[in-house]
Amino acid sequence: MVLIVESGSTKADWVLLGSNGIKCAFKTKGWNIMLIEESEMFARLDRLSGLKPFISLVKSIYFYTPGFGLTSAVSDLNKVLKTSFINAQVFIESDLLAASRSVYSGSPLFVSILGTGSNTAFYDGEELEQTSPSLGYILGDEGSGASLGRDLLRAYLYKTLPADLYFEFSKTYSISKESVLKSVYTQDAPNRFLASYVPFLVKNKNHEFINSLVKTQLDFYIKVHLKNTPISSDYPIAFVGSVAFLFKDILLELCSYYHLRVNSFTQFPNEGLVKYHTKSINLDL
């Protein structure tokens, strides 16, 4: 059997494939390995009761995760998986490769992840070349849910939101400066906390202030991660992730302005990734 895990910072999709197709599938909260200690990884695996009957039968694990660039975190995850699945070969890859494999259909293209975080690469079906480094939610993640949520919260706390939005936000969320600072600076997964405010932006995306806020972030993302690549106009772009999907109208407008071709928008890459592995691996392993 083959276990495929496609994780972002907010959620992870787990699919167990056997020779006759999917044996089980479920979702958990995301595994951003930069933010999870080894002990927590073991604890999370232990809570996955649906997998326990199959653990000894798993022969290969393909685990796609954010934080792939942090060698120590990859080493921790590798140790956890090999300890827990003693009969399995373990392959740990980036969430960017997962997105790329899920949308590739035979022709080279740019792949842009816009979810809780953001990332971009050029993919030709074999090699994955990042167009710029991934710096995480503090230094980077332009256009991501974390960056959009940060800008919204900052406008709320600085009281620069228009009165109508300030009133609606206050009714929707019971927060204070203290609770926000605690969640951002002392709690686990602050990027996920920031991105949790994206639904408010989606609901109000036709408001002039919100539209400008979102467009500014996405414009910055395009300039930094796509337009600075000399071949950006030569190949189409596949956008992957909930932020890209939910704000695709703004992205289409910006891409048109910059003469960039859009290939597709995919909210959830897991279906395409499972199809990729179904074609590419021997399920009898």
FIDREN-651908 format. One record per residue (C-alpha): residue number from 1; residue in three letters; x, y, z. Coordinates in steps of 0.05 Angstrom, whole numbers, plus 5000, padded with zeros to 4 digits. Last residue first. Layout:
# FIDREN-651908
[NUM ala [X Y Z]]
...
END
This chain:
# FIDREN-651908
[285 leu [5088 4949 4930]]
[284 asp [5025 4927 4893]]
[283 leu [5006 4999 4879]]
[282 asn [5065 5006 4831]]
[281 ile [5074 5081 4824]]
[280 ser [5066 5133 4770]]
[279 lys [4994 5130 4745]]
[278 thr [4961 5125 4813]]
[277 his [5012 5174 4839]]
[276 tyr [4992 5228 4789]]
[275 lys [4918 5214 4800]]
[274 val [4928 5222 4875]]
[273 leu [4963 5288 4863]]
[272 gly [4906 5314 4818]]
[271 glu [4855 5299 4873]]
[270 asn [4899 5329 4927]]
[269 pro [4910 5396 4894]]
[268 phe [4851 5432 4928]]
[267 gln [4832 5502 4902]]
[266 thr [4858 5493 4832]]
[265 phe [4859 5553 4785]]
[264 ser [4883 5542 4714]]
[263 asn [4930 5561 4657]]
[262 val [4935 5636 4665]]
[261 arg [4977 5675 4615]]
[260 leu [5014 5737 4638]]
[259 his [5009 5803 4601]]
[258 tyr [5021 5844 4664]]
[257 tyr [4951 5876 4662]]
[256 ser [4919 5810 4643]]
[255 cys [4954 5777 4701]]
[254 leu [4927 5831 4748]]
[253 glu [4855 5823 4724]]
[252 leu [4859 5748 4727]]
[251 leu [4887 5751 4797]]
[250 ile [4831 5797 4820]]
[249 asp [4778 5749 4791]]
[248 lys [4816 5690 4820]]
[247 phe [4807 5715 4891]]
[246 leu [4774 5652 4920]]
[245 phe [4817 5604 4878]]
[244 ala [4883 5639 4892]]
[243 val [4869 5644 4966]]
[242 ser [4845 5571 4968]]
[241 gly [4906 5541 4936]]
[240 val [4938 5529 4868]]
[239 phe [4948 5578 4811]]
[238 ala [4974 5548 4746]]
[237 ile [5013 5599 4705]]
[236 pro [5025 5597 4631]]
[235 tyr [5094 5600 4598]]
[234 asp [5131 5653 4556]]
[233 ser [5109 5715 4595]]
[232 ser [5147 5695 4658]]
[231 ile [5210 5677 4619]]
[230 pro [5253 5734 4648]]
[229 thr [5232 5719 4720]]
[228 asn [5223 5783 4761]]
[227 lys [5151 5786 4737]]
[226 leu [5133 5721 4773]]
[225 his [5154 5720 4846]]
[224 val [5166 5792 4865]]
[223 lys [5120 5829 4818]]
[222 ile [5065 5777 4821]]
[221 tyr [5066 5775 4897]]
[220 phe [5066 5850 4902]]
[219 asp [5004 5853 4858]]
[218 leu [4971 5799 4900]]
[217 gln [4983 5840 4964]]
[216 thr [4959 5906 4933]]
[215 lys [4899 5872 4901]]
[214 val [4877 5844 4968]]
[213 leu [4880 5911 5004]]
[212 ser [4849 5948 4945]]
[211 asn [4790 5900 4941]]
[210 ile [4782 5905 5016]]
[209 phe [4779 5981 5015]]
[208 glu [4733 5985 4953]]
[207 his [4684 5933 4981]]
[206 asn [4674 5878 4929]]
[205 lys [4718 5831 4969]]
[204 asn [4673 5835 5030]]
[203 lys [4656 5761 5040]]
[202 val [4724 5740 5013]]
[201 leu [4760 5788 5061]]
[200 phe [4720 5762 5120]]
[199 pro [4735 5691 5099]]
[198 val [4810 5709 5099]]
[197 tyr [4810 5720 5174]]
[196 ser [4835 5649 5190]]
[195 ala [4899 5665 5151]]
[194 leu [4927 5703 5211]]
[193 phe [4914 5645 5258]]
[192 arg [4945 5595 5209]]
[191 asn [5007 5638 5204]]
[190 pro [5009 5641 5280]]
[189 ala [5016 5565 5283]]
[188 asp [5026 5555 5358]]
[187 gln [5016 5613 5407]]
[186 thr [5064 5665 5434]]
[185 tyr [5074 5720 5383]]
[184 val [5014 5719 5336]]
[183 ser [4961 5690 5383]]
[182 lys [4984 5733 5442]]
[181 leu [4987 5795 5399]]
[180 val [4917 5783 5373]]
[179 ser [4889 5770 5443]]
[178 glu [4921 5833 5470]]
[177 lys [4897 5878 5414]]
[176 ser [4827 5853 5426]]
[175 ile [4782 5803 5391]]
[174 ser [4709 5784 5388]]
[173 tyr [4700 5773 5314]]
[172 thr [4639 5781 5270]]
[171 lys [4608 5841 5304]]
[170 ser [4674 5879 5308]]
[169 phe [4688 5861 5235]]
[168 glu [4620 5889 5214]]
[167 phe [4631 5954 5252]]
[166 tyr [4701 5964 5226]]
[165 leu [4678 5948 5155]]
[164 asp [4624 6002 5159]]
[163 ala [4670 6052 5191]]
[162 pro [4726 6045 5140]]
[161 leu [4785 6006 5168]]
[160 thr [4842 6051 5192]]
[159 lys [4829 6035 5265]]
[158 tyr [4901 6016 5277]]
[157 leu [4876 5950 5306]]
[156 tyr [4829 5939 5247]]
[155 ala [4879 5959 5194]]
[154 arg [4931 5914 5226]]
[153 leu [4882 5857 5229]]
[152 leu [4867 5863 5155]]
[151 asp [4940 5868 5135]]
[150 arg [4958 5808 5177]]
[149 gly [4900 5768 5148]]
[148 leu [4924 5783 5077]]
[147 ser [4995 5764 5095]]
[146 ala [4974 5698 5128]]
[145 gly [4926 5682 5071]]
[144 ser [4983 5690 5022]]
[143 gly [4996 5747 4973]]
[142 glu [5068 5754 4996]]
[141 asp [5091 5695 5038]]
[140 gly [5156 5731 5058]]
[139 leu [5194 5755 5119]]
[138 ile [5146 5736 5174]]
[137 tyr [5102 5685 5139]]
[136 gly [5158 5643 5110]]
[135 leu [5218 5662 5068]]
[134 ser [5208 5618 5006]]
[133 pro [5265 5635 4959]]
[132 ser [5251 5660 4888]]
[131 thr [5234 5629 4821]]
[130 gln [5238 5559 4849]]
[129 glu [5259 5508 4797]]
[128 leu [5224 5440 4797]]
[127 glu [5254 5390 4748]]
[126 glu [5219 5331 4716]]
[125 gly [5150 5351 4690]]
[124 asp [5174 5419 4666]]
[123 tyr [5160 5459 4729]]
[122 phe [5175 5532 4744]]
[121 ala [5165 5550 4816]]
[120 thr [5125 5595 4863]]
[119 asn [5108 5598 4937]]
[118 ser [5056 5627 4983]]
[117 gly [5030 5613 5053]]
[116 thr [4960 5600 5081]]
[115 gly [4942 5589 5008]]
[114 leu [4971 5619 4945]]
[113 ile [5015 5568 4911]]
[112 ser [5039 5589 4842]]
[111 val [5060 5538 4790]]
[110 phe [5095 5563 4727]]
[109 leu [5088 5519 4666]]
[108 pro [5121 5466 4624]]
[107 ser [5073 5422 4582]]
[106 gly [5050 5351 4595]]
[105 ser [4990 5359 4641]]
[104 tyr [5020 5385 4705]]
[103 val [4968 5407 4756]]
[102 ser [4976 5357 4813]]
[101 arg [5050 5346 4802]]
[100 ser [5063 5420 4811]]
[99 ala [5020 5427 4873]]
[98 ala [5055 5368 4905]]
[97 leu [5123 5395 4884]]
[96 leu [5106 5461 4919]]
[95 asp [5084 5423 4981]]
[94 ser [5156 5400 4985]]
[93 glu [5178 5328 4986]]
[92 ile [5190 5272 5036]]
[91 phe [5197 5202 5008]]
[90 val [5195 5146 5059]]
[89 gln [5203 5072 5043]]
[88 ala [5156 5032 5087]]
[87 asn [5161 4969 5129]]
[86 ile [5174 5003 5196]]
[85 phe [5119 5054 5189]]
[84 ser [5122 5090 5257]]
[83 thr [5198 5094 5264]]
[82 lys [5208 5109 5191]]
[81 leu [5155 5164 5194]]
[80 val [5182 5197 5257]]
[79 lys [5254 5194 5233]]
[78 asn [5237 5224 5166]]
[77 leu [5197 5279 5200]]
[76 asp [5255 5297 5244]]
[75 ser [5304 5297 5185]]
[74 val [5257 5342 5145]]
[73 ala [5255 5390 5204]]
[72 ser [5331 5391 5209]]
[71 thr [5338 5405 5135]]
[70 leu [5293 5466 5133]]
[69 gly [5277 5474 5059]]
[68 phe [5217 5427 5064]]
[67 gly [5181 5475 5110]]
[66 pro [5115 5463 5077]]
[65 thr [5098 5389 5067]]
[64 tyr [5089 5332 5017]]
[63 phe [5095 5262 5047]]
[62 tyr [5099 5204 4998]]
[61 ile [5100 5140 5039]]
[60 ser [5115 5072 5010]]
[59 lys [5105 5000 5034]]
[58 val [5045 5010 5080]]
[57 leu [5020 4942 5103]]
[56 ser [5048 4946 5174]]
[55 ile [5010 5012 5186]]
[54 phe [4944 4988 5156]]
[53 pro [4901 4974 5218]]
[52 lys [4929 5038 5251]]
[51 leu [4911 5086 5196]]
[50 gly [4841 5103 5218]]
[49 ser [4864 5114 5289]]
[48 leu [4906 5174 5271]]
[47 arg [4920 5197 5343]]
[46 asp [4988 5163 5346]]
[45 leu [5009 5201 5285]]
[44 arg [4995 5267 5319]]
[43 ala [5033 5247 5381]]
[42 phe [5094 5226 5341]]
[41 met [5094 5292 5303]]
[40 glu [5085 5330 5369]]
[39 ser [5148 5297 5397]]
[38 glu [5187 5316 5334]]
[37 glu [5169 5390 5343]]
[36 ile [5121 5424 5294]]
[35 leu [5129 5494 5266]]
[34 met [5180 5484 5211]]
[33 ile [5145 5418 5196]]
[32 asn [5082 5453 5172]]
[31 trp [5036 5394 5182]]
[30 gly [4965 5419 5171]]
[29 lys [4904 5399 5210]]
[28 thr [4877 5331 5192]]
[27 lys [4837 5305 5133]]
[26 phe [4815 5234 5114]]
[25 ala [4822 5180 5062]]
[24 cys [4818 5104 5066]]
[23 lys [4830 5044 5022]]
[22 ile [4833 5083 4956]]
[21 gly [4842 5039 4895]]
[20 asn [4842 4965 4883]]
[19 ser [4918 4955 4888]]
[18 gly [4919 4997 4951]]
[17 leu [4922 5072 4962]]
[16 leu [4919 5107 5029]]
[15 val [4901 5181 5024]]
[14 trp [4916 5234 5076]]
[13 asp [4898 5307 5062]]
[12 ala [4931 5359 5108]]
[11 lys [4903 5425 5131]]
[10 thr [4924 5495 5152]]
[9 ser [4999 5498 5138]]
[8 gly [4994 5456 5075]]
[7 ser [4997 5381 5072]]
[6 glu [4990 5328 5018]]
[5 val [5000 5260 5050]]
[4 ile [5002 5199 5004]]
[3 leu [5006 5130 5035]]
[2 val [5020 5072 4988]]
[1 met [5000 5000 5000]]
END
